[in-house]
Amino acid sequence: MKTTKMCLKFNSIQMKKRTLQIDVTGFNKDIAMVECKVIIDGRSCFFYTSKANYEALILDGVFIRDGKVKDSANILNTTRLFDERS
């Protein structure tokens, strides 16, 4: 009975919908990797992806700029802000 009450309580909590955005911060030409930053609800984490994957995402229209010049925030490219669907 205790477990059932806990499950019901957990299911009734309204989960906040999250936002996600990816920024491209630089290139590592020695290993052909792209340094990126994923921002989820304002919390950022760095990761690397291959240059081939990055170029495929550009062709797919995921990134919104050409990625040739850094902006005032030192970002080469970025995605639009994605909102989580329920």
C-alpha positions as CSV (number, residue, x, y, z in Angstrom):
1,M,0.0,0.0,0.0
2,K,2.8,2.4,0.8
3,T,4.4,1.9,-2.7
4,T,1.0,2.6,-4.4
5,K,0.7,5.9,-2.5
6,M,4.3,6.9,-3.4
7,C,3.6,6.2,-7.1
8,L,0.4,8.2,-7.1
9,K,2.2,11.1,-5.4
10,F,5.1,11.0,-7.9
11,N,2.7,10.8,-10.9
12,S,0.8,13.8,-9.7
13,I,3.9,16.1,-9.6
14,Q,3.9,18.4,-12.6
15,M,7.3,18.1,-14.4
16,K,8.6,21.3,-15.8
17,K,9.2,21.2,-19.6
18,R,12.8,21.6,-20.4
19,T,14.6,23.7,-23.0
20,L,17.7,22.7,-25.0
21,Q,20.1,24.6,-27.2
22,I,23.5,23.7,-28.7
23,D,26.3,26.1,-29.2
24,V,29.5,25.4,-31.3
25,T,32.4,27.0,-29.4
26,G,35.4,25.8,-31.5
27,F,37.3,23.3,-33.6
28,N,40.2,21.0,-32.8
29,K,41.9,20.7,-36.2
30,D,44.4,18.1,-34.9
31,I,41.7,15.5,-34.3
32,A,38.9,16.8,-36.6
33,M,36.6,17.4,-33.7
34,V,34.1,20.2,-33.0
35,E,33.7,21.5,-29.4
36,C,30.1,22.1,-28.5
37,K,28.1,23.2,-25.5
38,V,24.6,21.8,-24.8
39,I,22.5,24.1,-22.6
40,I,19.6,22.4,-20.9
41,D,17.4,24.7,-18.7
42,G,20.4,27.1,-18.4
43,R,22.9,24.4,-17.3
44,S,25.7,23.9,-19.8
45,C,27.9,20.9,-20.5
46,F,30.7,20.6,-23.0
47,F,31.1,17.8,-25.5
48,Y,32.9,17.0,-28.7
49,T,31.4,15.7,-32.0
50,S,33.1,14.8,-35.2
51,K,33.5,17.4,-37.9
52,A,31.5,15.0,-40.3
53,N,28.6,14.9,-37.8
54,Y,28.7,18.7,-37.4
55,E,28.6,19.2,-41.2
56,A,25.7,16.8,-41.5
57,L,23.7,18.7,-38.9
58,I,24.4,21.9,-40.8
59,L,23.0,20.3,-44.0
60,D,20.0,19.1,-42.0
61,G,19.3,22.7,-40.9
62,V,19.9,22.1,-37.2
63,F,22.3,25.1,-36.8
64,I,21.1,28.5,-37.7
65,R,24.3,30.3,-38.8
66,D,27.1,29.5,-41.2
67,G,29.6,28.9,-38.4
68,K,32.5,30.9,-40.0
69,V,32.7,33.8,-37.6
70,K,32.4,34.0,-33.8
71,D,29.8,36.3,-32.4
72,S,30.1,38.6,-29.4
73,A,29.5,35.7,-27.0
74,N,32.5,33.8,-28.7
75,I,30.1,31.3,-30.3
76,L,30.6,30.0,-33.9
77,N,27.2,28.5,-34.4
78,T,24.0,27.8,-32.5
79,T,20.7,26.0,-32.8
80,R,17.4,27.6,-32.1
81,L,16.0,27.0,-28.6
82,F,14.1,23.7,-28.5
83,D,11.2,23.2,-26.1
84,E,10.3,19.8,-24.7
85,R,6.9,18.4,-25.8
86,S,4.7,16.5,-23.5
